[in-house]
Amino acid sequence: MDPIDAVLMTAELLANPMHVGVVLILNPPEDAGSRFVDDAYRDALGRADEVDPVLRRRAHRGVDTGGWWAWRDMDDIDLSYHVRRASLPPGAGRDALWQLVGELHAEPLDRSRPMWEAHLVDGLPDGRFALYTKVHHAVLDGIAGLRMIEESMSPDPDRRSMSPFFATGRRPRPDAAHGGLPTPLGLARSALGALTSGVGLVRRTVGGQVGATVQGVTSDTTILPFGAPRTRLNGPLGTGRAFAAAGWPKSRLRAIERAAGVTGNDVVTAMVAGALRSWFGEHDELPGDSLVAICPVSVRGRQDGATAGNAFGTAVCTLGTDRTDPADRLRLIHRSMQVAKDRVAALGPVPSLVVTAPSILPTILAPMLPFDPGLRPGYNLPISNVPGPRTELYWNGAHLEEMYPVSIVYDGMALNVTVCSYADRIGFGYVAGGEVIPDIATLIPLTERSLSELETAVGVA
């Protein structure tokens, strides 16, 4: 097992569950009978022999492993445990689904079994049903998990006899179970590696490629280590989870991009920033200093020739929640993101992580300590924008209409916002400690208000 994943497995015993999830909302085909979901569930239970090798492994620690976490393959999988069935009460809507997802997301995965679950949920309006899946971050990260689900579907609405997502097929290999775009835990993994490896660091940093870092030293985008305000998001989490989600047309975000000369990721971040400013203000808790987010960024690699792939890094981004003008807030976020991209492009992902590691690591690792170090956090929350499927997808004729990530929260980071694009829309998934943000559903209309304010501010309303 990867050393950092092993550390997180141990820390989970003392802290909070470290699994990621996703909610899919599907519409059965027109010719589907009333038992479409029941039939899908029954078919899934009969596919124990087809479970992907990545999902057959369980975590093991004992004398035979020297007390270290390792993977053990399981020959027999009880799919009646891993694949479950639920129905919403009659007349229930999205709020009931989100409440159920929050309850399921709060439950730790059983370490004596492969650490994943899938829940088929019917009872949504107009015959729709949902699939909520969760998997431990050590097994698959959110990106790799989304790819696994995407590969189980088809752009052909007439295709039938399709296997469930967990069945063997074109799947991520066990050694490629972590996707390319970094998550907060992935960033911790990379940051620790960056701090313990000097390969290329001196050549890139001392060799004169530090302009992007110097550029931000005296600007309003600079966030020093422990530079985020302490809020309710950065205290104890509690055992409950709260979830809410909604989607918006990409066309609305793109109109703001074009009018303001910014990126789609900037707009997403500004939408969340505006919603959080309103939420904290309504609770009389808006800090005088701006909230700070950690945001994965990617740039086209420039270190190793024109054919190099994307380089991934991280932005410790000021959200401008201390500013009243939405357009001003958007410009600030754009500058902050651009500084981070310039740093990644100039230094490369590993040296650039050394620059941001002092903000990332304490925020993630401090809650694992048996005492409170009393430091201000390096950031308040992560905001991630995950690229999803570009075309409409179907599973045995059922149309995948919506896709929402359900990410990780833990002590010291009680809110996580993950955004996933799908076809012509983009879905926002808010997950939080249930005792920290019990009214998480209010973030959805506040996000719509934030988007509307941005449209007005840049003249595209």
KEVOMI-383540 format. One record per residue: residue in one letter; x negated, y negated, z negated of N, C-alpha, C, O, CB in turn. Coordinates in steps of 0.02 Angstrom, whole numbers, plus 50000, padded with zeros to 5 digits. Glycine has a CB too. Layout:
N
AXYZXYZXYZXYZXYZ;...
***
This chain:
461
M499585006050000500005000050000499564993850000499034993749968500485000049939;D499774988750036499414982450037499314979949966499784980049926499794977250080;P498704977549948498574975449879499054970149853499274970549796497874972949873;I499224965249895499674960049871500374962849861500724960949814499694954249921;D500594967449906501244970549895501244974549830501744974649794501414975149954;A500674977849814500624981549752500684976849692501004978549642499974985449749;V500374971049696500424966049642501154963849634501394963249578499974959949656;L501494962749690502194960649687502644966149659503134964649625502434958449756;M502484972449674502864977949645502804977849570503294978849534502624984649673;T502194976749545502084976449473502434970449442502754970949390501334976249457;A502364964749474502674958649448503434959249446503754956349402502484952549490;E503714962949493504444963749494504704967149432505274965949411504654967649556;L504304971349401504514974649340504634969649285505054970849241503984979749319;L504274964049288504314959049235504754953149255504974949349211503634956649217;A504874952249318505204946149341505844947749379506324950149349504744942049385;N505854946549444506474946749482506414951349543505864952549567506674939749505;P506984953949567506964958249626506664954649686506794948749697507674960649643;M506254958249724505914955149780506114958649845505694961249882505154955449770;H506764958649858507004961249922507294955549964507494950349937507534966649910;V507294956550029507584951850076508194955150108508254961250108507074949550130;G508634951050134509244953850164509484949750223509204944550240509784954350113;V510014952150254510334948550308511074950550309511244956150293509994950150377;V511494945750328512214947050336512374946150410512234941050440512644942150292;L512674951250439512924951050508513684951250506513974955150469512634956950550;I513994947050546514724947050553514894949050624514674945950672515034940050535;L515284954450631515434957350696516174957550708516584958050662515124964250701;N516354957350772517044957750794517124964250834516794964950886517254951450837;P517544968950813517604975250849517834974250921518144969150936518094979850813;P517684978950965517914978351034518674978451038519014980850992517624983951078;E518944975851092519674975251099520014982051097520584982551074519844971751165;D519674987251120519984993851122519864997851058520025003751055519734997751181;A519584994651007519424998150945520064999750907520534995750905518954994050901;G520085005450877520645007250835520565004450765520075001050749520725014750832;S521065005850723521055003150655520515006350612520345003750559521725004250622;R520235011950635519725015450596519025014450624518585018550612519885022850593;F518915009050660518255007850690517705007750638517195011050647518255001250730;V517805004050583517275003650532517205010250495516645012350481517444997950482;D517755013650481517715020150448517335025150491516925028950466518415022850433;D517475025050556517125029650601516375028050604515965032550606517435029450671;A516215021550605515505019650607515155021850544514585024150546515445012050616;Y515495021250487515195023350424515095030950423514555033350403515645021250365;R515585034650443515535041950444514975044250491514605048850475516205045150464;D514925040950548514385042750595513705041350565513235045250574514475038850661;A513635035750530512985033950500512775039150449512175040750445513025027050467;L513245041750410513065046650358512805053150388512475056950353513665048050314;G512945054450450512715060550482512045060050516511855064550553513225062850530;R511685054650505511065053550541510455053650495509975049950507511095046950579;A510465057750443509905057950396509255060150429508715057950410510075062650338;D509305064450479508705066950513508385061650557507825062550580508865073050553;E508745056150571508495051150618508215044950584508015040250618509045049150664;V508195044850518507975038850482507255037150501506815041450502508035039750406;D507145030850517506485028550538505965029950484506105029250424506505021050554;P505345031850503504825033350454504695027650405504545028850346504185035050489;V504745021350428504635015750383505145015850326504985013750270504685009050422;L505745018250340506275018150290506335024850253506805025850215506935016550323;R505865029350265505855035750228505355035550171505315040350132505685041450276;R504975030150165504445029950114504725027250048505145022750047503865025550139;R504475029949994504625027149928503975025249893503445028049907505035032249885;A504025020449849503445018249811503295023149755503755025749723503555011149783;H502655024449744502455029249693501835026749658501385023949688502315036349723;R501835027649592501245025949552501165031149497501645032549460501305018749523;G500575033949491500465039049441499725040549431499295036949458500825045349459;V499585045849394498895047849382498545049549447497955048149456498855053749333;D498925052649493498625054749556498435048849601498035049749647499105059249593;T498695042849587498515036949627498075032149587497965026449608499135033349651;G497835034449529497425030149488497805024249459497515019049443496845027549528;G498465025049452498875019649425499045014249475499345009149457498535016549368;W498855015249539498985010249591499595012349632499735018349640498375009449637;W499955007449656500545008849698500335011749765499855009249797500965002549707;A500685016849787500565019949852501225022149882501735022349847500065026049846;W501215023749946501825025949980501845033549982501325036849992501865023050051;R502435036349973502555043549980503135044450029503665041450022502715046849912;D503025048650080503555050150128504055055050097503855059850063503265052950193;M504695053950110505215058350085505525062150144505705059250195505765054350048;D505575068750135505875072850188506635072450188506945072350241505655080150179;D506925072050129507655072050123507895065150101507675062450051507895077450073;I508355062250140508635055750126509385056450113509745059250155508505050750184;D509615054050057510325054150041510645047750068510655042650034510445054849963;L510905048150129511175042150160511815039750125511995033950132511325043550233;S512155044050088512745041750052512555036849997512975032949974513125047650023;Y511915036949976511675031949929511465025549965511625020049943511095034749888;H511115026250020510825020450054511335016650097511285010550104510255022650097;V511825020150124512335017050167512995017250130513245022650113512385020650237;R513285011450116513875011050073514445007250107514345003850158513695007650007;R515025008150079515635005550110515995001150059516045002950000516095011350134;A516254995450081516634990950037517174987550078517114986750138516164985750003;S517704985550044518254981850076518414975650034518434976049973518884986350084;L518514970050068518714963950034519454964350016519834967850049518564957750077;P519674960749964520384960649947520804957850004520554953950044520504956549883;P521434959850009521864957150061521894949550059521964946450006522574959950054;G521834946550118521854939350123521204935850106521174929650107522384936750079;A520684939650092520044936650074519714933550135519854935450192519574941850042;G519274928750123518914925350176518164925450163517914929850129519144918250184;R517824920550192517094920350187516854919650115516354922650096516824914750229;D517204915650075516984914650006516934921249968516474922349930517454909849969;A517424925649980517414932249948516824936349972516514939949934518074935949960;L516674935850037516104939450064515454936850034515024940750014516074938850140;W515394930250030514774927350002514694929349929514144930749906514774919750009;Q515244929549892515204931649822514964938949817514554940549775515894930849788;L515234943249860515014950249860514284950749878513914954549846515434954349909;V514064947049928513354947249947512914944949889512394947949876513234942750009;G513124939649854512744937449796512684942849743512154943849714513064931249766;E513234946349730513224951649680512764957449702512384960049661513934954349667;L512814959349765512384964749790511654962749791511214966749777512614966849859;H511524956449808510834954149813510504953649744509894953749739510804947349848;A510904953149691510634952749623510394959449597509994959749551511154949849576;E510634964949627510464971549602509794973949628509684973849689511014976649621;P509334975949584508684978549607508774984949646509254988749635508214979649547;L508314986249691508304992549728507994998049685507554996749644507914991749794;D508235004049694508005009849657507315011949682507245013849740508515015849662;R506815011549639506125013149660506005020649667505495022649696505635010249611;S506445024749642506355031949651506575034249720506485040049737506745035749597;R506865029749759507095031149827506765026149875506475021249853507865030849832;P506815027349940506615022149988507015015749973507615015949963506735024450061;M506665010149973506955003949946507325000049999507074994950024506414999649914;W507925002450017508354998850063509075001150053509205006750031508134999850137;E509534996750071510254998250069510594994750126510374989550150510564996250001;A511154997650148511584994450199512304995050175512525000450155511494997750270;H512674989550177513364989350153513824987150210513764981550235513434984650092;L514274991550231514784989950281515394987150244515664990350199514974996150324;V515604981150263516144977750227516684975750277516544972150325515874971550189;D517294978150267517844975850310518324971550269518224970550209518214981950342;G518844969150303519334964950269519284957550285519644953550256519274965850196;L518824955650330518784948750351519374947050397519664951650426518114947250386;P519544940650404520104938850448520004941250519519444941850543520204931250447;D520564942650553520574944550624520194951050637519934952050692520274939050666;G520164955450588519874961950597519124962250597518834967550609520114964750660;R518794956750584518064956650584517794960450523518134961350473517794949550584;F517164962650530516834966050474516124963550469515864960250514516854973750484;A515804965150414515134962750400514674968550384514894973750360515134957550343;L514044967550397513514972150376513004968250336512684963650363513184975750437;Y512934969950273512414966850231511884972150218512034977550192512714964150163;T511274970650235510714975250223510194971650180510104965650184510404977750289;K509864975550139509304972850100508744978050098508874984050097509524970950028;V508134975550098507544979850099506994976450059506934970350061507294981350172;H506604980250023506084977349982505554974150027505384976750080505764982649936;H505304968450004504804964750043504174968850056503834967750106504614958250006;A504024973650013503434977850024503554982950080503074985350109503254981549960;V504184984450095504344989250149504354985650216504014987650263505024992650135;L504754980450220504814976250280504924969150258505304967950211505394978750327;D504604964350290504794957450275505394955550317505634959450359504194952650289;G505654949550306506264947550339506214947450414506694949250448506464940850315;I505644945450441505564945050513505584951950544505944953150593504904941450532;A505194956550516505184963350543505864966750536506074970550579504644967550507;G506214965250481506874968050472507374965550524507774969450550507134966550404;L507344959050539507774956350591507624959450659508084960850698507704948750595;R506994960650672506804963750736507084970850740507314973050793506044963850745;M507064974450684507324981250683508074981250699508304985350739507204984550615;I508444976650669509154976250683509284974150755509724976950788509494971250634;E508904969250779508994966850848508884972550897509254973150946508524961050863;E508374976650885508224982050931508744987650930508764991750976507544984950916;S509164987750879509684992850876510304990650915510774994550922509874994250804;M510314984450940510884981850976510734981151050510184982551073511094975050946;S511234978851087511174978351159511544972251185512054970251156511444984751193;P511294969151239511684963651270512274966151312512664962151338511224959551315;D512344972851317512874975851357513474977351313513434981751270512614982251393;P514034973851322514624975151280514954981951293515354984251253515134969751290;D514784985151349515094991451366514684997551343514905003251352515194991851441;R514114996351315513695001951293513995005151230514225001651185512964999551280;R513985011751228514245015451171513735020751149513185021151176514925018851189;S513925024651099513495029851070512835027151046512315030351054513375035451121;M512845021151017512235017950993512105019950920512575020750881512285010250999;S511465020750904511275022850836511285016850789511225011150812510575026050837;P511355018050724511305012550676510585010050671510125013250697511545014850606;F510495004250639509845000950639509305005150607508715004350625509894994350603;F509475009550561508965013250525508715019450561508265022850538509225015250457;A509015021050619508825027050656508185026050694508005020450712509385029150703;T507835031550707507195031350741507275028450811507755030150846506875038250745;G506825024150830506825021050896506215016750904505695018250876507465016950907;R506285011250941505725006550949505705002250886506044997050883505795002151014;R505315004250838505325001050773504634998450755504135000750783505575005850719;P504594993750709503944991550684503584997350650503895001150612504024985750635;R502944998150664502545003350632502445001650559502484995850539501875004150668;P502315006850517502185005450446501625000350435501654996550387502015011750410;D501125000250480500584995450471500754988750503500334984150502499944998150501;A501354988050530501564981650558502234979550529502664976750564501604982050636;A502314980950465502964979850433503064972650411503584970950385503024984350374;H502564968550423502624961450406502594957450471502114957950509502064959150357;G503124953650484503164949850546502674944150550502304942850502503854947250555;G502674940650607502184935450618502314929050579501844926250550502144933850689;L502934926650577503084920350544503044921250469503394925550443503764917550565;P502644917350434502544918650362503144916750320503494911850334501954914850338;T503264920850268503744919350215503354916950155502734917350156504174925650198;P503684914350102503304912250044502854917650016502284916249998503774909949990;L503104923950012502674929249987502134930950037501564932550018503084935549971;G502294930650102501774931650152501244926250149500654927550160502074931850220;L501464920050135500984914650128500524915750068499924914250071501344907950121;A500794918450014500374919949956499864925249974499284924749955500804922349896;R500094930250012499634935450034499064932450076498484933950065500004940850075;S499244928250124498744925250167498294920350130497694920050142499074921650225;A498594916650083498204911750046497684915150002497114912849997498654907450003;L497884920749970497394924449930496834927049974496244926849955497734930149892;G497024929550033496504931850078496054926250101495454927250109496814935150138;A496344920450113495944914750135495444912650082494874910850098496394908950154;L495664912750019495224910549965494674915549951494154913649923495624909249902;T494764921749970494254926749956493844928550017493414932950013494584932949929;S493964925350073493594926850134493284920550161493614915450169494044930150186;G492644920950177492304915150205492194915650279491844911450308491644914150171;V492494920650311492364921650382492634915850422493234914450422492684928150406;G492204912350456492394906850499492554900450463492654895250495492964908750540;L492594900550397492814894650361492304889050365492484883350381492944896350289;V491684890550351491164885350353491094882650424491024876650435490494887950327;R491094887150473491014885050542491564880250563491424875250596490994890950589;R492184881750545492744877650567492824871250526492974866050554493374881650564;T492714871750462492834865950419492254861150420492344855150431492984868250348;V491654863750407491074859350406490874857250476490554852150486490484862850371;G491074861150526490894859750594491244853850625491194852850685491014865650636;G491604850050586491894843850611492624844150627492914839150648491534841850671;Q492944850050617493654850650634494084849250573494514853350555493804857550663;V493984843550541494354841950481494774835650491495034832850443493884841050422;G494834833450552495194827250565495914827450542496164822550515495184825650638;A496244833150552496944833550532497024833050457497504830250432497254840050557;T496544835950420496574835550347496454828450324496824825850281496064840250315;V495944825150351495794818350332496374813750350496524808950314495154815950366;Q496704815250405497264811050428497804810350375498114805050369497574813950491;G497914815650335498454815350287498254813150218498694812650175498764821950283;V497614811850206497394810450138497704804250109497874804050050496644809850136;T497794799050149498054792750123498744791050152498964785350145497574787150139;S499084795850182499724794350213500294796050166500194799150114499804798150279;D500904793850186501484795250144501724802450151502214804450119502054790550161;T501384806450192501564813450198501144817850153501264823850149501484815750269;T500654815050118500194819050079500534821550015500824817649977499574815050062;I500484828050003500724830949941500124834249907499854839149932501304836149953;L499914831449850499364834249813499594840449774500184841149762499054829049766;P499124844949755499314850549713499704848349652499534843249621498704854649693;F500224852149634500664850449577500994843649588501124840049540500264850449511;G501144842049651501414835449667502164835149674502424829749687501114832949729;A502514840649665503244840649671503564839049604503294840849552503494847449698;P504134835749605504484834449541504764840849512504954845449548505054829249551;R504794841149447505074847049414505834846349411506094841349386504774847849342;T506184851249438506914851149440507184857749413506804862149394507174849849512;R507854858249412508154864549390507964870349436508014876149417508914863849386;L507734868749498507534873949544506894877449522506744882949545507434871149613;N506514874249478505854876749461505804879249390505264879149360505344871449473;G506364881449362506374884349296506594891549298506544894749350506834880349250;P506824894249241507044901249239507624902449287508044898049298507254903149167;L507644908449314508124910049367508764913149341509304911349364507804914749417;G508714917649293509294921549272509374927649316509004928649364509924917249274;T509864931749299509944938149335510444937849392510424942149436510154943449287;G510874932849393511384932449446511114929249509510594925949509511974928549421;R511474930349564511294927349627511924924149657512474926649649510984932549676;A511824918649692512364915249727512144914349799511564912849814512534908349694;F512624915149845512464914749916513024911049952513604911549935512374921749947;A512824907150003513304903850047512964902950115512354902450119513534896950018;A513364902850167513084902350234513584899150281514184899050269512884909350260;A513314896350335513724893450389513284892450450512674892350444514064886750366;G513604891650507513234890650569513454884350605514014881850595513314896550614;W513014881750647513144875750687512894876850758512424880550769512804869550655;P513204873550807512974874050876512274871050884512134865750857513464870650924;K511854874450921511184871750935511224865150971510784860850964510774876750976;S511754864151010511804858051050511814851851007511554846651027512444858251093;R512104852150948512114846350904511414844650879511224838750876512584847550843;L511034849750862510354848550838509904846150895509484841750884510064855050808;R510004848850955509584846851011509704839651031509244836151052509704851451071;A510324837351024510464830251039510064825650993509814820551015511224828851032;I510004827550930509604823550883508864824050901508514819050899509714825950810;E508634830050918507934830850940507754825950995507264822250990507814838150965;R508174825951048508014821751106508054814351088507624810451109508504823251163;A508544812351050508624805251034508074802650988507864796950995509304804151001;A507844806950942507354804650892506634806450911506164804150880507514807650825;G506554810650963505874812650982505544817150930504944816350916505454806650994;V505934821750901505674826250850505794833450872506034834650927506004824850780;T505624838150829505724845250845506354847950813506644844850768505114849350823;G506564853750837507144856950806507024858650734507474858150692507324863150844;N506404860750717506244862350648506294856150604506494856550546505544865350644;D506094850350632506164844050594506894842750578507064840650522505864838150634;V507334843850626508044842450616508334847250563508704845050519508434843250683;V508154853650568508384858450519508174856350449508574856350402508114865450534;T507534854450442507274852450376507634846150351507784845650292506524851250380;A507764841450396508104835350377508834836650356509084833350311508084830250434;M509154841450389509834843250369509844845850297510274843850257510124848650416;V509374850250281509334852950213509154847350164509424847050109508824858650209;A508684843050184508474837550140509064833050122509154831150064507924833350173;G509464831350172510044827050159510554830450114510854827250071510374825150224;A510664836950125511134840650083510894840950011511294840049965511234847750110;L510244842050001509974842449933509984835649899510114835149839509264845149933;R509844830349937509884823549908510594822249882510684819649827509684818149961;S511094824149922511794823149901511954827449840512274825149793512274824649958;W511744833749842511914838349788511604836149722511944835849671511674845449805;F510954834449723510644832149661510944825449638511014824349578509884831349672;G511114821149686511434814849667512104815849634512264812449585511514810549728;E512504820549660513164821849631513114824849561513584824449522513564826449676;H512544828049546512434830949480512024826249435511814828249381512084837649486;D511904820049458511504815149420510814817849402510564816749348511874813249356;E510514821449450509864824449438509364822949494508844826149499509934832049431;L509514818049536509074816449592508424813649564508434808349532509404811549641;P507854816949575507224814349548506994808149585507164807049643506674819749551;G506604804049550506344797949581505844799449635505814795849685506024793549529;D505464804849627504994807049679505354811749726505834815149707504374810549648;S505124811949788505444816149838505354823549821504834825649796505154814649907;L505874827449836505804834649834505294836849887505184833349937506484838149846;V504984842549875504464845049920504644852149940504844856249898503754844849885;A504584853650004504724860450029504084863350059503644859750082505284860250082;I504054869950058503534873450094503864876250157504364879850152503204879050051;C503584874750215503894876450279503374879850324502864876750339504184870150313;P503494885950346503044888850396503054884850460503584882450481503244896150409;V502474884150492502424880750556502014885050603501604889150581502104873650548;S502114884150668501714887650718501504882750772501864878150790502114893550749;V500904883950797500634879950852500314884650901500114890150883500134874550827;R500254882450963499914886451013499174886750996498864881450988500024883651084;G498884892650991498194893350972497724889851021497804890451082498004900650967;R497234886150994496764882551037496044884551021495574881551048496854874951029;Q495974889450978495294891250957494964896051006494364895651017495314894250889;D495354900451035495064905951072495284906251145495374911651173495224912451038;G495384900451174495544900351245496284899351257496694899651212495324906651277;A496444898051320497124896151338497614901951331498214900851326497144893651409;T497354908151330497804913751325497954915851254498314920651242497524919551363;A497674912251206497784913951136498524913151119498874909051148497354909651089;G498744917151070499444916751049499554911251000499134906850989499664923351020;N500144911450969500314906350920499904907250857499764912950836501054906550905;A499724901650826499394901750760499904899450709500234894350718498754897250759;F499964903250655500454901750603500104898750542499564900950522500844908050584;G500414893750514500164890750453500744888350411501314890550420499674884950468;T500594883850366501124881450322501084873950311500534871150308501104885050255;A501654870850306501694863750290501984863050220502514865750205502124859850342;V501634859350178501914857150115502224850350129501874845250131501374856950056;C502874850350139503224844750172503634840650123504054843350087503664847350228;T503514834150121503954829750082504614828950119504624827950179503624822850070;L505164829550082505834829550112506154822650115506694821850144506274834150074;G505834817650086506104810950089506764810150053507174805850072506194808950160;T506874814150001507504813549964507534807149921508054805649892507604819649919;D506984803549918506984797049884507144791349931507114785549912506304795849852;R507334792949994507494787950044508224788450063508494793850070507044788750107;T508544782650071509264782550085509424783250159509964785650176509564776150058;D508974781050203509104780950274508954787850305508374789950302508684775450309;P509454791350333509324797850362508814797750418508414802450424509974800750388;A508814792450459508324792050514507614791250486507144794250512508484786150560;D507544787250434506894786450401506654793050372506074794750376506934780950346;R507124796750342506964803250313506734808050368506244811750358507574806150276;L507074807950424506884812350480506194810650506505804815150521507404811850536;R506044804250513505384802250537504834804450489504304806750510505344794550547;L504964803850424504474805950374504344813450379503774815650376504704804050304;I504874817250385504804824550391504414826250454503984830650453505494827950392;H504554822850509504204824150572503454822750563503044826750586504484819750628;R503284817250531502564815750521502234820950476501674823050490502484808750490;S502584823050424502304827950379502184834650414501664837850404502774828950319;M502664836650455502584842850493502024842250544501644847050555503234844650528;Q501974836450576501454835650627500764835950597500304838750627501554828950664;V500674832950538500024833450504499844840750492499264842750503500034829450437;A500324844650470500194851750457500024855450521499564859650522500794855050423;K500384854050575500244857350639499544855450664499184859750689500774855550691;D499374849050658498704846950679498164850550639497644852350666498624839350672;R498294851450575497804854850533497714862150555497154864550561498004854550460;V498274865550567498244872550589497894873150656497484877550666498944875650592;A498064868550702497764868750769497014867450766496634870450803498104863650814;A496804862850723496104860850720495684865850680495134867550701496034854050690;L495934868050624495544872350580495664879750592495214883850579495684870750508;G496254881450616496444888450619496854890150558496824886550507495824892950624;P497234895550560497694897150506497354898650439497604896650387498114902850525;V496784902150440496464904050377496184897950340496354897050282495914909150389;P495744893850372495504887950335496064883150316496024879950263494994884350377;S496574882550357497114877950339497494880350278497754876350239497594877050398;L497524886950269497854889550209497454887950147497734887250093497954896950216;V496784887450153496374885650096496574878650072496584877350011495624885750114;V496744874250119496944867450101497604867550061497684863750014497024863150163;T498074871850081498734871850049498794876949993499284876749956499264873150101;A498304881449986498354886649935498444883849865498834886749826497734890849936;P498124878249846498234875649778498954873649764499154873349706497784869649766;S499344872349816500054870949806500474877349807500964877949770500314866049859;I500274882149849500674888149858500604892849799501104894949769500474891649922;L499994894649783499874900049735500134898649665500464902949637499154901549732;P500004892749636500264891649568501024892049564501294894649515500034885049542;T501364889549615502094889549613502364896649616502864898249583502374885449672;I502034901049654502264907949661502024912249603502414916449578502014910849726;L501404911349581501114915849531501234913649460501244917849415500384916349543;A501334907149447501414904749378502004908149342501934909849283501524897249378;P502574909249376503124912549341502964919649320503314922449277503734912549384;M502444922749350502264929549331501854929749267501754935049238501874932849388;L501624923849244501224923549183501674924449122502264922749124500834916849179;P501394927049067501804927949006501914921548967502204921748913501474933048961;F501694915848994501784909448960501914904149014501754905149072501164907548917;D502194898548993502334892949039501724888349039501584885248988502974889149018;P501364887749096500784883449097500954876049093500504871849083500394884749160;G501594874349101501794867349093501594862849150501574856749141501524864649031;L501444865549209501224861549266501824859649309502324863149311500714865449307;R501764853949343502244852349395502154857349452501594859549465502164844949420;P502694859149485502624863949540502284860849600502264854749608503314866549560;G502014865149642501724862749705502254861249757502144857249802501234867849732;Y502834864549750503404863149794504034865249757503994868749707503334866849863;N504604863149782505234864549749505614870449779505964874049744505674858549751;L505544871349844505904876749877505584878149945505254873849972506654874949886;P505694884149972505494885550041506074884250089506654885650073505234892750048;I505904881650148506384881050203506074884250264505564881750289506584873450216;S506354889750287506074893550342506554893650400507164894350391505894900750320;N506294893050460506684893150521506454899150563505914899050592506624886450562;V506864904350565506674910650596506984911150665507584910450672506894916650551;P506584912450717506874913450783507224920150788506934925350774506334912950837;G507854919950807508244926050813508374927750886508074924850931508894925450776;P508834932350899508994934350967509234928451009509614924250985509514939950968;R509024928251072509204922651115509854923851153510144919151180508654921351164;T510074930051156510684931651193511194934951147511024937451093510514936351253;E511824934851169512354938151131512214945651128512004948651178513054936751163;L512324948651070512184955751061512804959551039513274956651011511624956651009;Y512794966151053513364970451037513104976951007512554979251022513784971851100;W513514979850965513364986550939513984990850949514494989850916513154986250863;N513924995650994514494999851013515114995751030515674997551011514655004750956;G515004990351065515544985951088515734980551039516084975851058516134990051102;A515524981050976515674975950927515214969950938514604970850941515604978650854;H515494964050944515114958050959514804955250895515164953750847515554952850993;L514154954450895513814951050840513944943650847513674940450892513044952650838;E514354940850803514554933850809514114929250766513984923550786515264932950789;E513904931650708513524927350663512974931350628513054937350617513994924050610;M512434927950611511864931150578511584926350526511404920650543511324933250630;Y511534928550464511304924250410510784927850367510924933150340511904921950366;P510194924950360509694927950316509874927050242510194922150223509004924950330;V509664931850202509744931550129509044932850100508834938650097510284936750102;S508704927750079508004928450062507894929549987508364931149950507614922350085;I507274928449965507064929949896507074923649854506874918249878506364933149896;V507294924249793507204918949742506924922349680507024928249668507874915249726;Y506564918449640506284921049578506134915249532506194909449552505644925249592;D505944916749470505804911549421505314906549450504794908349476505534914649356;G505494900149444505064894849471505244892749541505024887549565504354897049470;M505654896849576505884895249644506584897949651506694903249680505394898249699;A507064894149625507744896649617508194895349676508784897149674508054893649556;L507944892249729508324891149790507884892549850507314890449853508604883849793;N508164896249897507814897849959508294896550017508854899050017507554905249959;V508064892750066508474891250124508124894350185507564892450202508584883550133;T508464898950217508194902050278508694901150334509294902550326508034909650266;V508444898950390508864897350448508674902150504508084903450515508774889950470;C509164904750539509034909550593509434907550655510034906650652509214916750571;S509084906850710509424905250773509704911650803509414917050795508944901750822;Y510254911050838510554916750873510964914050931511444910350922510994921050825;A510764916050992511114913751052511154906151053510634902851053511824916951057;D511764903351054511834896051060511984892650993512224887050992512374894451110;R511854896150938512004893350872511444894850823510984898750837512674896050847;I511504891750765510984892550715511324893250647511754889250629510484886550715;G511124898350609511444899950546511004898150487510404899750486511624907250543;F511294894950437510944893050376511154897750320511754898450306511104885550357;G510674900850287510804905050229510504902050167509894901350162510534912050241;Y510924900250119510704897550054510774903050001511314905649992511124891150034;V510224904749967510254909449912509924906249852509404902949858509914916249931;A510214907349793509974904049733510124908349672510504913149675510284897049725;G509804906549616510004909449553510714907249536510864901349537509524907449497;G511144912049521511844910549509511964905849451512454902249450512224916749499;E511514906049402511594901549345511274894849357511404890049321511294904749282;V510854894349408510514888049424510944883849470511024877849458509834889449456;I511234886849521511674883349568512324887249574512434890649625511334882349639;P512744887049524513374890849527513844888349581514274892149605513724890649460;D513784882049600514214879149652513864878949719513914874049756514444872149632;I513504884349735513104884349797513544883249859513294880749909512734890949803;A514184885149856514624884149914514674876849934514814875449992515314886949899;T514564872249887514614865149904514054862849950514104857649982514614860949841;L513514866749954512964864949999513164865450073512854862250115512364869249986;I513674869350088513884870050158514204863550184513964861050235514384875850166;P514714860850152514974854350176514464848750170514474844050210515604852450138;L514014849150122513494843950116513004844450174512724839450196513124844650049;T512884850550199512454851250258512784848450320512454845250361512274858750269;E513444849550327513814846450382513794838850377513704835450427514544848950383;R513874836250317513834828950308513144826450327513084821250359514004827050235;S512624830050307511944828050324511834827950399511524823350425511434832650290;L512094833050434512034833250507512404827350538512144824250584512304839950534;S513004825950515513394820350542513034813650530513044809350574514094820150510;E512734812850472512364806750457511764805950503511604800450525512144806550384;L511434811450518510864811250565511104809350634510784805250668510494817950566;E511664812150656511934810550722512094803050727511944799850777512564814650736;T512394800350675512554793150674511924788950673511884783850708512994791450614;A511434791050633510824787050624510414786550688510084781450700510404790050570;V510434791850730510034791650792510464790050853510214790050909509674798350802;G511114788750843511544786450897511824791850942511934790551001511174781850938;V511944797850916512234803150958512904805650930513144810850950511744808950965;A513184801950883513814804050852514384803850903514954805450886513984799550791;
***
